[in-house]
Amino acid sequence: ESETLDQDLISSSSEDEEEAEETKNEKSIPNGNAQHSSKTAELCVNIVRQCQRLLRVLYYCQQNYT
């Protein structure tokens, strides 16, 4: 079980790098109303992903240190 969590954590860190690159690329695009709403939706998705990653880390720590 902890091995799959390790793999999830490793894969999620590579996802972070990809998301960071996507964010850099998006910043170079001028903002329009349609792009603004999609960025807002993307921001919510990013927050959800960060929370999910945090929960995985906390679960992993709980399993290993209790």
Rosetta silent file (secondary structure, phi, psi, omega in degrees, C-alpha in Angstrom):
SEQUENCE: ESETLDQDLISSSSEDEEEAEETKNEKSIPNGNAQHSSKTAELCVNIVRQCQRLLRVLYYCQQNYT
SCORE:     score description
SCORE:     0.000 S_00000001
   1 L     0.000  -45.639 -178.916    0.000    0.000    0.000 S_00000001
   2 H   -67.473  -26.928  177.516    2.749    2.462    0.916 S_00000001
   3 H   -65.029  -40.533  179.073    4.534    1.654   -2.340 S_00000001
   4 H   -68.110  -35.272  176.621    1.561    2.867   -4.355 S_00000001
   5 H   -65.632  -40.867  176.240    1.427    6.014   -2.263 S_00000001
   6 H   -57.990  -45.210 -179.802    5.126    6.573   -2.929 S_00000001
   7 H   -64.826  -39.420  177.164    4.479    6.217   -6.637 S_00000001
   8 H   -61.874  -42.756 -179.743    1.519    8.594   -6.404 S_00000001
   9 H   -65.304  -40.761  178.608    3.672   11.137   -4.621 S_00000001
  10 H   -65.237  -45.651 -179.141    6.416   10.797   -7.201 S_00000001
  11 H   -67.571  -34.828  179.754    3.979   11.087  -10.094 S_00000001
  12 H   -69.646  -30.438  177.025    2.210   14.035   -8.487 S_00000001
  13 H   -69.428  -34.803  176.058    5.505   15.906   -8.161 S_00000001
  14 H   -70.397  -32.275  175.041    6.111   15.456  -11.885 S_00000001
  15 H   -64.529  -38.080  177.563    2.556   16.699  -12.459 S_00000001
  16 H   -57.853  -44.958 -179.734    3.452   19.795  -10.436 S_00000001
  17 H   -62.807  -41.609  178.882    6.351   20.497  -12.786 S_00000001
  18 H   -64.670  -42.048  179.305    4.100   20.074  -15.814 S_00000001
  19 H   -64.356  -38.378  179.018    1.463   22.360  -14.292 S_00000001
  20 H   -63.426  -41.116  177.813    4.117   24.976  -13.533 S_00000001
  21 H   -64.754  -42.043  178.836    5.244   24.899  -17.165 S_00000001
  22 H   -62.513  -40.072  179.840    1.643   25.198  -18.360 S_00000001
  23 H   -63.537  -42.628  177.668    1.103   28.162  -16.042 S_00000001
  24 H   -60.154  -43.760 -179.436    4.184   29.919  -17.434 S_00000001
  25 H   -65.436  -36.986 -178.631    2.942   29.362  -20.976 S_00000001
  26 H   -70.145  -31.370 -178.286   -0.527   30.663  -20.127 S_00000001
  27 H   -65.161  -25.599 -179.217    0.830   33.867  -18.610 S_00000001
  28 L   -78.134  -12.719  179.960    2.240   34.880  -21.987 S_00000001
  29 L   -86.519  131.877  178.462   -1.266   34.780  -23.528 S_00000001
  30 L   -62.744  146.693 -176.623   -3.202   38.060  -23.266 S_00000001
  31 L   -82.873  131.406  170.180   -6.233   37.858  -20.991 S_00000001
  32 L  -122.926  174.398 -179.041   -9.715   37.865  -22.459 S_00000001
  33 H   -62.978  -43.653 -179.581  -13.028   37.193  -20.736 S_00000001
  34 H   -64.379  -41.250  179.922  -13.203   33.582  -21.956 S_00000001
  35 H   -68.198  -34.880  179.866   -9.607   32.970  -20.940 S_00000001
  36 H   -63.601  -44.945 -179.139  -10.211   34.575  -17.564 S_00000001
  37 H   -66.827  -36.277  178.028  -13.100   32.236  -16.747 S_00000001
  38 H   -69.162  -34.637  177.172  -11.100   29.187  -17.860 S_00000001
  39 H   -66.369  -37.823  178.351   -8.187   30.349  -15.684 S_00000001
  40 H   -63.683  -43.954  178.181  -10.555   30.667  -12.730 S_00000001
  41 H   -63.994  -40.380  179.590  -11.829   27.129  -13.311 S_00000001
  42 H   -64.539  -38.820  178.896   -8.243   25.905  -13.701 S_00000001
  43 H   -60.941  -43.070  177.920   -7.274   27.600  -10.443 S_00000001
  44 H   -62.304  -42.105  179.076  -10.052   25.720   -8.634 S_00000001
  45 H   -63.201  -42.528  179.536   -8.885   22.446  -10.177 S_00000001
  46 H   -62.263  -39.623  178.940   -5.297   23.178   -9.107 S_00000001
  47 H   -64.212  -42.867  178.725   -6.449   23.861   -5.544 S_00000001
  48 H   -61.973  -44.137  179.559   -8.371   20.574   -5.482 S_00000001
  49 H   -62.550  -40.349  178.813   -5.316   18.693   -6.785 S_00000001
  50 H   -63.739  -40.702  178.209   -3.109   20.298   -4.148 S_00000001
  51 H   -64.504  -41.632  178.719   -5.550   19.267   -1.423 S_00000001
  52 H   -62.712  -42.207  178.759   -5.672   15.718   -2.755 S_00000001
  53 H   -63.379  -42.036  179.155   -1.866   15.539   -2.772 S_00000001
  54 H   -62.048  -43.145  178.144   -1.717   16.896    0.755 S_00000001
  55 H   -62.104  -39.356  177.584   -4.219   14.294    1.934 S_00000001
  56 H   -62.934  -42.621  179.696   -2.144   11.544    0.299 S_00000001
  57 H   -63.874  -45.671 -179.809    0.992   12.787    2.047 S_00000001
  58 H   -63.315  -41.227  177.829   -0.772   13.000    5.401 S_00000001
  59 H   -62.597  -44.996  178.982   -2.254    9.522    4.963 S_00000001
  60 H   -59.127  -46.137  179.610    1.170    8.153    4.024 S_00000001
  61 H   -63.490  -42.121 -179.806    2.753    9.771    7.087 S_00000001
  62 H   -61.639  -42.294 -178.853   -0.008    8.488    9.349 S_00000001
  63 H   -66.520  -34.808 -175.555    0.436    4.919    8.088 S_00000001
  64 H   -87.380  -23.926 -173.018    4.202    4.982    8.560 S_00000001
  65 H  -113.385    7.678  177.668    4.468    6.812   11.872 S_00000001
  66 L  -109.039    0.000    0.000    1.593    5.400   13.926 S_00000001
